[in-house]
Amino acid sequence: MYRLLISALLGVLLNLFPTHLFAQKNAATDSIYVALQKIQVDSIRIKKTNEYAYNLLVTKKPLRNEIANLAIKNALQYNNQHLLGLSYLTIGYAYILIGEYSNAYPYYMQALAVYQKINEPKNLWRAHLDLTWIQIQLKAYDNANQLIQTAIAITKKENLIPEQAISYNYVGILNDSQGKYELAIESYKLALSLNEKKGLEGNQISTLMNLGISQRRAKKFKDALVSFEKSKIIVDKGNSAYYKQSIYQNLAELTFEMKEYDKAEAYILQALANSSGNNERVLKRGLFSNLYSIYKIKGEYQKALAYSDSLFRIDQSLYEKEKVAEILNLQAKYDTKLKDEKIANQYVLNLQQQQQLLLNKKLLQLTLQQKENSELLFTKRKNELENQKKLQTAAMQKDRLQAKLDKQTSEQQIFTQKQEIATKNRMQIFFALLAVMAIGIAIFIFYNQRKTRNLNALITLQKKDLEQVNAVKDRIFSIIGHDMRAPVNTLTSFNYLLEDHDLSSDKIRVYAEKISQTLNHTSVMMENLLNWSRSQLQGYQPQLKMQHLKPIADQVINTLAVQAAKKGIYITNTIDTDMQVFADGDMTELIMRNLVANAIKFTPNKGTINLSALQDNKHINFKISDSGIGMPTEILAQLNSDETTYHQTSRPGTNKETGTGLGLMLCKTFANLMGGKLKVASETGKGTEVEVSLLSVAA
């Protein structure tokens, strides 16, 4: 059987290569080349000859090397550096496409030498770029790195943005070839950013796919999937069959590596749907191989066998194609040496012997493949039988266990029923009485403990409140006993001086100013005492409504303008005109007046005070900042605590002004009544900032 199959295959090969192919042939007898040389215009003749040589090379036709050399020779004779450089690039690129990098290298070096002499930066860049690719394929990575860096320098100097993006794409390929996947990813991302400025869509797609491949190799599967999906969106818009096939292939390899076999299967089938023609046979072989592995893993052996047969047919087709190309190549190589028909026949005989040996080897491989398929079928049948046996065994074990379980359950139910009947009547009354007693005791203990805790908490709270109220009361009595007596004594003394002494107008003016200060102090003290007393009344509620904050601040500044002017203090109001608070207008004015008065009191002459406000979610925070002397840390801690009733000793101002010690306590109390807060920040010698937070909308 094998001998008949070998004879048939040899017959096919001999029919594919008739003997007239081995007749001698050279450029002088090539009709197309001869016709091209008759073109009179030199530039057109050179370009057409380059194109013809390029086509011969990429299709691996006979005379391709000879025609390529003649194309370069024609360009040298014309003495045009531009056309000469293009000739070198064209022939070199053809050798790259067929994978003959060693043949391509000298042509590109010649092109590089040409473009270094003339001003054609794009072609100079292209020569460096293609040389980079050659060095990568030859694994000369250091040389490749030097070439691509020179290419990037050219693009930056000439501001060639698309070419610069392509260059960074090649940097990524270089790093990926060396296993430096993180550096490759960075290079691809830089290329993408340049493409977004001014790049070609095709380059954007290839860069995204290269990025995805490097991310897959770096095991960053999620990032790779994102990159492939982005390239797929662009491909779907352009409807490019080539790119569709490539993106589906990459998605298939990624999901196969992620062990998502259903998705991998779907992507492979889509890739196959977008591939066509004999040129896709190598691609199809890889896709069929992946499908074979997927179905084998999933246990779908029938489908696995089908794709195994497809692999066999593709391998056979590729083998025949390779042999055809090999025979044509050998014929072109030796056609100048075959002198007569006898030598040609001997050559064919030797070649047939070689083909027979190779066919024997290939048939052996095919036999092994068939054996593997047979083993696969056997494994499938064996697995099916084992599964049936396991299912039967499991069913029998399940039945036995179920019967045993039913018996044990029945016995347990009988035993339980007997126990329940024996103990039910005796224990029922006992547990009922015990439960009632336990519940009664627990309720009694619970209510007593809760009552005790509530009483203790109430007593503690009332004690604290009484202590605070008592301290304030003592302070108020002290203020009334001292500060209320002082202005009365002052008025009495002044009256005595007016009755019994002859005073000059200057002295009367001085005494009047002192009396005015005393009365102002007394008036402020009385107003604060009255407001504090009102805030302590049970059930007292502020009248809250929307208030414009800036007019209140302006009113306070006007009221205290005289005091500020005496010390040369400059007050600024930067509160926005539209700023509103949900507050009691009188309380807000009192808080602001006390805070500004305190700022004037503790700010030296020629100082500054600033009023400002900011919106913070549902609150308005208005601040009063001064450049005064600040306040001690113990007073600052007391003001920033949660207490609203406390004892505070008044400090003299920078000009020995006196106070009652009630102002800040009253501000804090009123702020809390309106649902706000008061916070103080100060540093000794550097000033104080008081921030009052009030609602900006109704709660």
C-alpha positions as CSV (number, residue, x, y, z in Angstrom):
1,M,0.0,0.0,0.0
2,Y,2.8,2.4,1.0
3,R,4.7,1.7,-2.3
4,L,1.6,2.5,-4.4
5,L,1.1,5.8,-2.5
6,I,4.7,6.8,-2.9
7,S,4.6,6.0,-6.6
8,A,1.4,8.1,-7.0
9,L,3.0,11.1,-5.2
10,L,6.1,10.8,-7.3
11,G,4.0,10.8,-10.5
12,V,2.2,14.0,-9.3
13,L,5.5,15.7,-8.7
14,L,7.0,14.7,-12.1
15,N,3.8,16.0,-13.8
16,L,4.2,19.3,-12.0
17,F,7.7,19.8,-13.3
18,P,8.0,19.0,-17.0
19,T,11.4,18.6,-18.5
20,H,11.4,21.8,-20.5
21,L,11.7,23.8,-17.2
22,F,15.3,22.6,-17.0
23,A,16.3,24.2,-20.2
24,Q,18.9,27.0,-19.9
25,K,17.6,30.5,-19.4
26,N,19.1,33.9,-18.6
27,A,18.3,37.6,-18.6
28,A,19.1,38.1,-22.2
29,T,16.4,35.6,-23.2
30,D,13.8,37.0,-20.7
31,S,11.2,38.7,-22.9
32,I,9.9,41.1,-20.2
33,Y,13.3,42.3,-19.2
34,V,14.3,42.8,-22.8
35,A,11.1,44.8,-23.4
36,L,11.8,47.0,-20.4
37,Q,15.3,47.9,-21.6
38,K,13.8,49.4,-24.8
39,I,12.1,52.1,-22.8
40,Q,13.7,55.4,-23.8
41,V,13.0,57.5,-20.7
42,D,15.7,56.5,-18.2
43,S,13.8,57.2,-15.0
44,I,10.8,55.2,-16.2
45,R,13.0,52.3,-17.4
46,I,14.7,52.1,-14.0
47,K,11.5,52.2,-12.0
48,K,9.9,49.5,-14.2
49,T,13.0,47.3,-14.0
50,N,12.9,47.7,-10.2
51,E,9.3,46.7,-10.1
52,Y,9.9,43.6,-12.2
53,A,12.9,42.5,-10.1
54,Y,10.8,43.1,-7.0
55,N,7.9,40.8,-8.3
56,L,10.4,38.1,-9.3
57,L,12.0,38.1,-5.9
58,V,8.8,38.0,-3.8
59,T,7.4,35.2,-6.0
60,K,10.7,33.4,-5.9
61,K,10.8,33.0,-9.7
62,P,14.0,32.0,-11.7
63,L,16.4,34.7,-12.7
64,R,15.3,36.8,-9.7
65,N,18.8,37.5,-8.4
66,E,20.2,38.2,-11.9
67,I,17.4,40.7,-12.7
68,A,17.8,42.3,-9.3
69,N,21.6,42.9,-9.9
70,L,20.8,44.3,-13.4
71,A,18.3,46.7,-12.0
72,I,20.9,48.1,-9.6
73,K,23.4,48.3,-12.5
74,N,21.0,50.3,-14.6
75,A,20.4,52.7,-11.7
76,L,24.2,53.2,-11.3
77,Q,24.6,54.0,-15.0
78,Y,21.9,56.7,-14.9
79,N,23.9,58.5,-12.1
80,N,20.8,59.7,-10.3
81,Q,21.3,59.4,-6.5
82,H,17.5,59.5,-5.8
83,L,16.7,56.7,-8.1
84,L,19.7,54.7,-7.0
85,G,18.6,54.9,-3.4
86,L,15.1,53.8,-4.3
87,S,16.5,50.9,-6.3
88,Y,18.5,49.7,-3.3
89,L,15.5,50.1,-1.0
90,T,13.2,48.2,-3.4
91,I,15.4,45.2,-3.9
92,G,16.4,45.1,-0.2
93,Y,12.7,45.2,0.8
94,A,11.9,42.3,-1.6
95,Y,14.6,40.2,0.1
96,I,13.1,41.0,3.5
97,L,9.6,39.8,2.4
98,I,11.0,36.4,1.4
99,G,13.1,36.2,4.6
100,E,16.5,36.4,3.0
101,Y,17.9,39.0,5.5
102,S,21.5,38.4,4.7
103,N,20.9,39.2,1.0
104,A,18.8,42.3,2.0
105,Y,21.5,43.7,4.3
106,P,24.1,44.9,1.7
107,Y,21.4,46.6,-0.4
108,Y,20.2,48.6,2.6
109,M,23.7,49.6,3.6
110,Q,24.2,50.9,0.1
111,A,20.9,52.8,0.4
112,L,22.1,54.3,3.7
113,A,25.3,55.5,2.1
114,V,23.3,57.2,-0.7
115,Y,20.8,59.0,1.6
116,Q,23.5,60.2,3.9
117,K,24.8,62.3,1.0
118,I,21.5,63.8,-0.2
119,N,18.7,65.6,1.7
120,E,15.9,63.0,1.8
121,P,15.2,62.5,5.5
122,K,12.2,60.2,5.0
123,N,14.1,57.7,2.9
124,L,17.1,57.9,5.3
125,W,14.7,57.1,8.1
126,R,13.2,54.2,6.1
127,A,16.7,52.7,5.5
128,H,17.5,52.8,9.3
129,L,14.1,51.4,10.1
130,D,14.4,48.4,7.7
131,L,17.9,47.8,8.8
132,T,16.6,47.6,12.4
133,W,14.2,44.9,11.3
134,I,17.0,42.9,9.6
135,Q,19.2,43.1,12.7
136,I,16.2,42.0,14.9
137,Q,15.7,38.9,12.7
138,L,19.4,38.2,12.8
139,K,19.3,38.6,16.6
140,A,21.9,41.4,16.5
141,Y,20.0,43.4,19.1
142,D,22.8,46.0,19.9
143,N,23.1,47.0,16.3
144,A,19.3,47.1,16.0
145,N,19.1,49.4,19.0
146,Q,21.7,51.8,17.5
147,L,19.9,51.9,14.2
148,I,16.4,52.6,15.7
149,Q,17.7,55.3,18.0
150,T,19.2,57.1,14.9
151,A,15.8,56.7,13.1
152,I,14.0,58.3,16.1
153,A,16.5,61.2,16.1
154,I,15.8,61.8,12.4
155,T,12.0,61.9,13.0
156,K,12.4,64.3,15.9
157,K,14.7,66.6,14.0
158,E,12.4,66.8,11.0
159,N,9.2,66.7,13.1
160,L,7.9,63.5,11.3
161,I,5.2,62.5,13.8
162,P,3.8,59.4,12.0
163,E,7.3,58.1,11.3
164,Q,8.2,58.7,14.9
165,A,5.2,56.6,16.0
166,I,6.3,53.8,13.7
167,S,9.9,54.0,15.1
168,Y,8.7,53.5,18.7
169,N,6.6,50.6,17.4
170,Y,9.9,49.0,16.2
171,V,11.5,49.8,19.6
172,G,8.7,47.8,21.2
173,I,9.3,44.9,18.7
174,L,13.0,45.0,19.6
175,N,12.3,44.8,23.4
176,D,9.7,42.1,22.9
177,S,12.2,40.0,20.9
178,Q,14.6,40.1,23.8
179,G,11.9,39.2,26.4
180,K,11.8,42.8,27.8
181,Y,8.0,42.9,27.8
182,E,7.6,45.8,30.2
183,L,9.9,48.1,28.1
184,A,8.1,46.9,25.0
185,I,4.7,47.9,26.5
186,E,6.0,51.4,27.4
187,S,7.3,51.8,23.8
188,Y,4.0,50.8,22.3
189,K,2.1,53.1,24.5
190,L,4.4,56.0,23.5
191,A,3.7,55.1,19.8
192,L,0.0,55.1,20.4
193,S,0.1,58.6,22.0
194,L,2.0,59.9,18.9
195,N,-0.5,58.2,16.6
196,E,-3.4,60.0,18.3
197,K,-1.7,63.3,17.3
198,K,-1.1,62.5,13.6
199,G,-0.9,58.8,12.8
200,L,-2.1,56.3,10.3
201,E,-5.0,54.1,11.2
202,G,-3.1,51.0,10.0
203,N,-0.2,51.8,12.2
204,Q,-2.6,52.4,15.1
205,I,-4.1,48.9,14.6
206,S,-0.7,47.2,14.4
207,T,0.7,49.0,17.4
208,L,-2.4,48.0,19.5
209,M,-2.0,44.4,18.4
210,N,1.8,44.4,19.2
211,L,0.9,46.0,22.6
212,G,-1.6,43.2,23.3
213,I,0.9,40.5,22.3
214,S,3.6,41.9,24.7
215,Q,1.0,42.2,27.5
216,R,-0.1,38.6,26.8
217,R,3.5,37.4,27.0
218,A,4.0,39.4,30.3
219,K,0.9,37.5,31.6
220,K,-1.1,40.7,31.8
221,F,-4.1,39.1,30.2
222,K,-6.8,41.7,31.1
223,D,-4.6,44.5,29.7
224,A,-4.0,42.5,26.6
225,L,-7.7,41.9,26.1
226,V,-8.4,45.6,26.4
227,S,-5.7,46.3,23.7
228,F,-7.1,43.7,21.3
229,E,-10.6,45.0,21.8
230,K,-9.5,48.6,21.0
231,S,-7.9,47.4,17.8
232,K,-11.0,45.4,16.9
233,I,-13.1,48.5,17.2
234,I,-10.9,50.3,14.7
235,V,-10.8,47.3,12.4
236,D,-14.6,46.9,12.4
237,K,-14.9,50.6,11.3
238,G,-12.4,50.1,8.4
239,N,-13.8,46.6,7.5
240,S,-10.3,45.3,6.6
241,A,-10.3,41.5,6.1
242,Y,-6.6,41.2,6.7
243,Y,-6.7,43.0,10.0
244,K,-9.9,41.2,11.1
245,Q,-8.2,37.8,10.5
246,S,-5.2,39.0,12.5
247,I,-7.1,40.4,15.5
248,Y,-9.3,37.3,15.7
249,Q,-6.2,35.1,15.7
250,N,-4.6,37.2,18.5
251,L,-7.8,37.0,20.6
252,A,-8.0,33.3,20.0
253,E,-4.4,32.8,21.2
254,L,-5.0,35.0,24.3
255,T,-8.2,33.3,25.4
256,F,-6.7,29.9,24.7
257,E,-3.8,30.8,27.1
258,M,-6.4,32.1,29.6
259,K,-8.0,28.7,29.4
260,E,-11.3,30.3,28.2
261,Y,-11.7,27.6,25.6
262,D,-15.3,28.5,24.5
263,K,-14.2,32.1,23.6
264,A,-11.0,30.8,22.0
265,E,-13.1,28.5,19.8
266,A,-15.4,31.3,18.7
267,Y,-12.5,33.6,17.9
268,I,-10.7,30.9,15.9
269,L,-13.9,30.3,13.8
270,Q,-14.1,34.0,13.1
271,A,-10.5,34.1,12.1
272,L,-11.1,31.2,9.7
273,A,-14.1,33.0,8.3
274,N,-11.9,36.0,7.4
275,S,-9.1,34.0,5.8
276,S,-9.2,32.8,2.2
277,G,-7.0,31.5,-0.6
278,N,-3.9,29.2,-0.5
279,N,-1.8,31.9,1.0
280,E,-3.6,31.4,4.3
281,R,-2.7,27.7,4.6
282,V,0.1,28.3,7.2
283,L,-2.3,30.4,9.2
284,K,-5.1,27.9,8.9
285,R,-2.7,25.1,10.1
286,G,-2.1,27.0,13.4
287,L,-5.8,27.7,13.9
288,F,-6.7,24.1,13.1
289,S,-4.1,22.9,15.6
290,N,-5.6,25.1,18.3
291,L,-9.1,23.8,17.6
292,Y,-7.8,20.3,17.7
293,S,-6.3,21.0,21.2
294,I,-9.4,22.7,22.4
295,Y,-11.8,19.9,21.4
296,K,-9.4,17.3,22.8
297,I,-9.3,19.2,26.2
298,K,-13.1,19.5,26.2
299,G,-13.5,15.8,25.4
300,E,-15.2,16.5,22.1
301,Y,-13.2,13.8,20.3
302,Q,-15.3,13.6,17.1
303,K,-14.6,17.3,16.4
304,A,-10.9,16.8,17.4
305,L,-10.6,14.0,14.8
306,A,-12.2,16.2,12.1
307,Y,-9.6,18.9,12.6
308,S,-6.8,16.4,12.9
309,D,-7.8,15.3,9.3
310,S,-7.8,18.9,8.2
311,L,-4.3,19.3,9.7
312,F,-3.2,16.2,7.7
313,R,-4.5,17.7,4.4
314,I,-2.9,21.1,5.0
315,D,0.5,19.4,5.9
316,Q,0.3,17.4,2.7
317,S,-0.5,20.6,0.7
318,L,2.2,22.6,2.3
319,Y,4.7,19.8,1.8
320,E,3.9,19.6,-2.0
321,K,4.1,23.4,-2.2
322,E,7.5,23.4,-0.5
323,K,8.8,20.8,-2.8
324,V,7.6,22.7,-5.8
325,A,9.4,25.8,-4.6
326,E,12.5,23.8,-3.8
327,I,12.7,22.2,-7.2
328,L,12.2,25.5,-9.0
329,N,14.9,27.0,-6.8
330,L,17.3,24.2,-7.5
331,Q,16.6,24.4,-11.3
332,A,17.3,28.2,-11.3
333,K,20.5,27.6,-9.3
334,Y,21.9,25.0,-11.6
335,D,20.4,26.0,-15.0
336,T,23.7,27.6,-16.1
337,K,25.6,24.5,-15.3
338,L,23.5,21.9,-17.1
339,K,25.2,21.6,-20.5
340,D,23.2,18.9,-22.1
341,E,20.1,16.6,-21.8
342,K,22.1,13.8,-20.2
343,I,23.2,16.0,-17.2
344,A,19.7,17.3,-16.9
345,N,18.2,13.8,-16.8
346,Q,20.8,12.7,-14.2
347,Y,19.9,15.8,-12.2
348,V,16.2,14.9,-12.3
349,L,17.0,11.3,-11.3
350,N,19.0,12.4,-8.3
351,L,16.3,14.9,-7.4
352,Q,13.7,12.1,-7.7
353,Q,15.7,9.9,-5.3
354,Q,15.9,12.8,-2.8
355,Q,12.1,13.4,-3.2
356,Q,11.5,9.7,-2.5
357,L,13.5,9.8,0.7
358,L,11.6,12.9,1.8
359,L,8.3,11.3,0.9
360,N,9.1,8.3,2.9
361,K,9.8,10.5,5.9
362,K,6.6,12.4,5.4
363,L,4.6,9.2,5.0
364,L,6.1,8.0,8.3
365,Q,4.9,11.2,9.9
366,L,1.5,10.8,8.5
367,T,1.3,7.2,9.7
368,L,2.2,8.4,13.2
369,Q,-0.5,11.0,12.9
370,Q,-3.0,8.3,11.9
371,K,-1.8,6.2,14.8
372,E,-2.4,9.1,17.2
373,N,-5.9,9.5,15.8
374,S,-6.6,5.9,16.4
375,E,-5.3,6.2,19.9
376,L,-7.6,9.2,20.3
377,L,-10.6,7.2,19.2
378,F,-9.6,4.3,21.5
379,T,-9.2,6.8,24.4
380,K,-12.6,8.3,23.6
381,R,-14.3,4.9,23.7
382,K,-12.4,3.9,26.8
383,N,-13.4,7.1,28.6
384,E,-17.0,6.5,27.6
385,L,-17.0,2.9,29.0
386,E,-15.2,4.1,32.2
387,N,-17.8,6.8,32.6
388,Q,-20.6,4.4,32.2
389,K,-19.0,2.0,34.7
390,K,-18.6,4.8,37.2
391,L,-22.2,5.9,36.7
392,Q,-23.4,2.4,37.3
393,T,-21.2,1.9,40.4
394,A,-22.3,5.3,41.8
395,A,-25.9,4.4,41.2
396,M,-25.5,1.1,43.1
397,Q,-23.7,2.7,46.0
398,K,-26.4,5.4,46.1
399,D,-29.1,2.8,46.4
400,R,-27.3,0.9,49.1
401,L,-26.6,4.0,51.1
402,Q,-30.2,5.2,50.7
403,A,-31.5,1.8,52.0
404,K,-29.2,2.0,55.0
405,L,-30.1,5.6,55.7
406,D,-33.8,4.8,55.5
407,K,-33.4,1.9,58.0
408,Q,-31.4,4.1,60.4
409,T,-34.0,6.9,60.1
410,S,-36.8,4.5,60.9
411,E,-35.1,3.1,63.9
412,Q,-34.2,6.6,65.2
413,Q,-37.8,7.8,64.8
414,I,-39.1,4.8,66.8
415,F,-36.5,5.4,69.6
416,T,-37.3,9.1,69.7
417,Q,-41.0,8.6,70.0
418,K,-40.5,6.2,72.9
419,Q,-38.3,8.7,74.7
420,E,-40.7,11.6,74.1
421,I,-43.7,9.6,75.5
422,A,-41.7,8.6,78.6
423,T,-40.5,12.1,79.5
424,K,-43.1,14.5,78.1
425,N,-45.6,14.4,80.9
426,R,-43.0,14.6,83.7
427,M,-40.9,17.4,82.3
428,Q,-43.5,19.6,80.8
429,I,-44.8,21.1,84.1
430,F,-41.3,21.4,85.5
431,F,-39.9,23.3,82.6
432,A,-43.0,25.6,82.4
433,L,-42.6,26.6,86.1
434,L,-38.8,27.0,85.7
435,A,-39.3,29.2,82.6
436,V,-41.8,31.4,84.4
437,M,-39.5,31.8,87.4
438,A,-36.5,32.6,85.2
439,I,-38.4,35.1,83.1
440,G,-39.8,36.9,86.3
441,I,-36.4,37.1,87.9
442,A,-34.8,38.3,84.6
443,I,-37.4,41.0,84.2
444,F,-37.0,42.2,87.8
445,I,-33.2,42.4,87.5
446,F,-33.3,44.0,84.1
447,Y,-35.8,46.8,85.1
448,N,-33.9,47.5,88.4
449,Q,-30.5,47.7,86.7
450,R,-31.9,49.9,83.9
451,K,-33.6,52.2,86.4
452,T,-30.4,52.4,88.5
453,R,-28.3,53.3,85.4
454,N,-30.7,55.9,84.2
455,L,-30.9,57.5,87.6
456,N,-27.1,57.5,87.9
457,A,-26.7,59.0,84.5
458,L,-29.4,61.7,85.2
459,I,-27.8,62.6,88.5
460,T,-24.3,62.9,87.0
461,L,-25.6,65.1,84.2
462,Q,-27.6,67.3,86.6
463,K,-24.6,67.6,88.9
464,K,-22.4,68.7,86.0
465,D,-25.0,71.2,84.8
466,L,-25.5,72.6,88.3
467,E,-21.8,72.9,88.8
468,Q,-21.5,74.8,85.5
469,V,-24.5,77.0,86.2
470,N,-23.2,77.7,89.7
471,A,-19.8,78.7,88.3
472,V,-21.5,81.1,85.8
473,K,-23.8,82.4,88.6
474,D,-20.8,83.2,90.8
475,R,-19.1,84.9,87.8
476,I,-22.2,87.0,87.1
477,F,-22.6,88.0,90.7
478,S,-18.9,88.9,90.7
479,I,-19.3,91.0,87.5
480,I,-22.4,92.7,88.9
481,G,-20.8,93.3,92.3
482,H,-17.7,94.8,90.8
483,D,-18.3,96.1,87.2
484,M,-21.8,97.6,88.0
485,R,-20.4,99.5,91.0
486,A,-17.5,101.0,89.0
487,P,-19.5,103.1,86.6
488,V,-21.8,104.3,89.4
489,N,-18.8,105.4,91.5
490,T,-17.4,107.1,88.4
491,L,-20.5,109.1,87.8
492,T,-20.7,110.0,91.6
493,S,-17.1,111.3,91.6
494,F,-17.7,113.3,88.4
495,N,-20.8,114.9,89.9
496,Y,-18.8,115.8,93.0
497,L,-16.2,117.5,90.8
498,L,-18.7,119.5,88.9
499,E,-20.5,120.8,92.1
500,D,-17.5,121.7,94.2
501,H,-14.7,122.4,91.8
502,D,-14.1,124.8,89.0
503,L,-12.9,122.6,86.1
504,S,-11.4,123.6,82.8
505,S,-13.0,122.5,79.6
506,D,-10.1,120.2,78.8
507,K,-10.4,118.3,82.0
508,I,-14.2,118.1,81.6
509,R,-13.5,116.6,78.1
510,V,-11.1,114.0,79.5
511,Y,-13.5,113.0,82.3
512,A,-16.3,112.8,79.8
513,E,-14.4,110.5,77.6
514,K,-13.6,108.2,80.5
515,I,-17.2,108.2,81.6
516,S,-18.2,107.3,78.0
517,Q,-15.9,104.4,77.9
518,T,-17.2,103.2,81.3
519,L,-20.8,103.5,80.2
520,N,-20.1,101.7,76.9
521,H,-18.5,98.9,78.8
522,T,-21.4,98.7,81.2
523,S,-23.9,98.8,78.3
524,V,-22.2,95.8,76.5
525,M,-22.0,93.9,79.8
526,M,-25.7,94.5,80.5
527,E,-26.7,93.4,77.0
528,N,-24.6,90.2,77.2
529,L,-26.0,89.4,80.6
530,L,-29.6,89.9,79.4
531,N,-28.9,87.8,76.2
532,W,-27.3,85.0,78.2
533,S,-30.2,85.0,80.7
534,R,-32.6,84.8,77.9
535,S,-30.7,81.8,76.3
536,Q,-31.0,79.9,79.6
537,L,-34.8,80.1,79.8
538,Q,-36.5,76.7,79.3
539,G,-38.1,76.3,75.9
540,Y,-36.4,79.3,74.4
541,Q,-36.0,78.9,70.6
542,P,-34.2,81.2,68.1
543,Q,-36.2,82.6,65.1
544,L,-34.5,80.9,62.2
545,K,-34.9,82.2,58.6
546,M,-32.7,83.0,55.6
547,Q,-30.4,86.0,56.4
548,H,-28.0,87.8,54.1
549,L,-24.6,87.7,55.9
550,K,-22.9,90.7,54.3
551,P,-25.4,93.4,55.5
552,I,-25.1,92.0,59.1
553,A,-21.3,92.2,58.8
554,D,-21.4,95.8,57.4
555,Q,-23.7,96.8,60.3
556,V,-21.3,95.4,62.9
557,I,-18.3,97.1,61.3
558,N,-20.2,100.5,61.3
559,T,-21.2,100.0,64.9
560,L,-17.6,99.3,66.0
561,A,-15.9,101.8,63.5
562,V,-15.2,104.3,66.2
563,Q,-13.4,101.8,68.5
564,A,-11.4,100.6,65.5
565,A,-10.5,104.1,64.4
566,K,-9.2,105.0,67.9
567,K,-6.6,102.2,67.5
568,G,-6.0,102.8,63.7
569,I,-7.2,99.2,62.9
570,Y,-8.2,98.5,59.3
571,I,-11.3,96.2,59.0
572,T,-12.1,94.5,55.7
573,N,-15.3,92.6,54.7
574,T,-14.8,90.1,51.8
575,I,-18.1,88.2,52.4
576,D,-20.0,87.6,49.1
577,T,-23.1,89.7,48.7
578,D,-25.2,86.6,47.8
579,M,-24.0,84.6,50.8
580,Q,-27.0,83.6,53.0
581,V,-27.4,81.7,56.3
582,F,-30.4,80.0,57.9
583,A,-30.2,81.7,61.3
584,D,-31.6,84.2,63.8
585,G,-30.6,87.6,62.6
586,D,-30.2,89.2,66.1
587,M,-28.2,86.3,67.4
588,T,-26.0,86.3,64.3
589,E,-25.3,90.1,64.7
590,L,-24.6,89.6,68.4
591,I,-22.1,86.8,67.7
592,M,-20.3,88.8,65.0
593,R,-20.3,92.0,67.1
594,N,-18.7,90.2,70.1
595,L,-16.1,88.5,67.9
596,V,-15.2,91.8,66.1
597,A,-15.1,93.7,69.4
598,N,-12.8,91.0,70.8
599,A,-10.6,91.3,67.7
600,I,-10.3,95.1,68.2
601,K,-9.6,94.6,71.9
602,F,-6.7,92.2,71.4
603,T,-5.2,93.8,68.2
604,P,-2.4,96.4,68.5
605,N,-2.6,99.8,67.0
606,K,-2.4,99.8,63.1
607,G,-3.4,96.2,63.0
608,T,-5.9,94.5,60.6
609,I,-9.1,92.5,60.9
610,N,-10.7,90.6,58.0
611,L,-14.3,89.1,57.7
612,S,-14.8,86.3,55.2
613,A,-17.1,83.5,54.5
614,L,-17.0,80.2,52.5
615,Q,-19.7,77.7,51.4
616,D,-19.1,74.1,52.7
617,N,-21.8,71.7,51.6
618,K,-24.9,72.7,53.7
619,H,-23.0,75.1,55.9
620,I,-21.6,78.7,55.7
621,N,-18.3,79.1,57.6
622,F,-17.7,82.8,58.3
623,K,-14.3,83.7,59.8
624,I,-13.0,86.7,61.7
625,S,-9.2,86.9,61.5
626,D,-7.0,89.5,63.2
627,S,-3.3,90.3,63.5
628,G,-3.5,90.5,67.3
629,I,-1.6,89.0,70.2
630,G,-3.4,85.6,70.1
631,M,-4.6,83.7,73.2
632,P,-3.2,81.2,75.6
633,T,-3.5,77.5,74.9
634,E,-5.7,76.8,78.0
635,I,-8.3,79.3,76.9
636,L,-8.1,78.0,73.3
637,A,-8.8,74.4,74.6
638,Q,-11.8,75.6,76.6
639,L,-13.3,77.4,73.7
640,N,-12.9,74.4,71.3
641,S,-14.4,72.0,73.9
642,D,-18.1,70.8,73.8
643,E,-19.0,72.9,76.9
644,T,-21.2,76.0,76.5
645,T,-21.3,77.1,80.1
646,Y,-17.9,77.7,81.8
647,H,-16.0,80.2,83.9
648,Q,-13.6,82.4,82.0
649,T,-11.6,85.3,83.4
650,S,-11.5,88.4,81.2
651,R,-8.1,89.6,80.0
652,P,-7.1,93.2,79.4
653,G,-6.7,94.4,75.8
654,T,-3.7,95.8,74.1
655,N,-4.7,99.3,75.3
656,K,-5.8,98.0,78.7
657,E,-9.4,97.6,77.6
658,T,-11.5,95.7,80.1
659,G,-14.2,93.0,79.6
660,T,-16.7,90.7,81.3
661,G,-15.6,87.3,80.1
662,L,-19.1,86.5,78.8
663,G,-18.7,87.4,75.1
664,L,-17.2,84.2,73.7
665,M,-19.3,82.0,76.0
666,L,-22.4,83.8,74.7
667,C,-21.2,83.4,71.1
668,K,-20.7,79.7,71.5
669,T,-24.1,79.2,73.2
670,F,-26.0,81.1,70.5
671,A,-24.1,79.2,67.7
672,N,-25.2,75.9,69.2
673,L,-28.8,77.1,69.6
674,M,-28.9,77.8,65.8
675,G,-27.4,74.4,65.0
676,G,-23.9,75.7,64.4
677,K,-20.5,75.5,65.8
678,L,-17.7,77.8,66.9
679,K,-14.0,76.9,66.4
680,V,-11.0,79.0,67.4
681,A,-7.4,78.8,66.0
682,S,-4.8,81.0,67.5
683,E,-1.0,81.3,67.9
684,T,0.5,83.6,70.6
685,G,1.9,86.7,68.9
686,K,0.6,85.9,65.5
687,G,-3.2,86.5,65.7
688,T,-6.5,84.7,66.1
689,E,-9.0,83.2,63.6
690,V,-12.5,82.5,64.9
691,E,-14.7,80.4,62.6
692,V,-18.5,80.1,63.1
693,S,-20.3,77.4,61.1
694,L,-24.1,78.0,60.4
695,L,-26.6,76.3,58.2
696,S,-27.0,77.5,54.7
697,V,-30.4,75.8,54.2
698,A,-33.3,74.7,56.4
699,A,-32.5,71.5,58.2
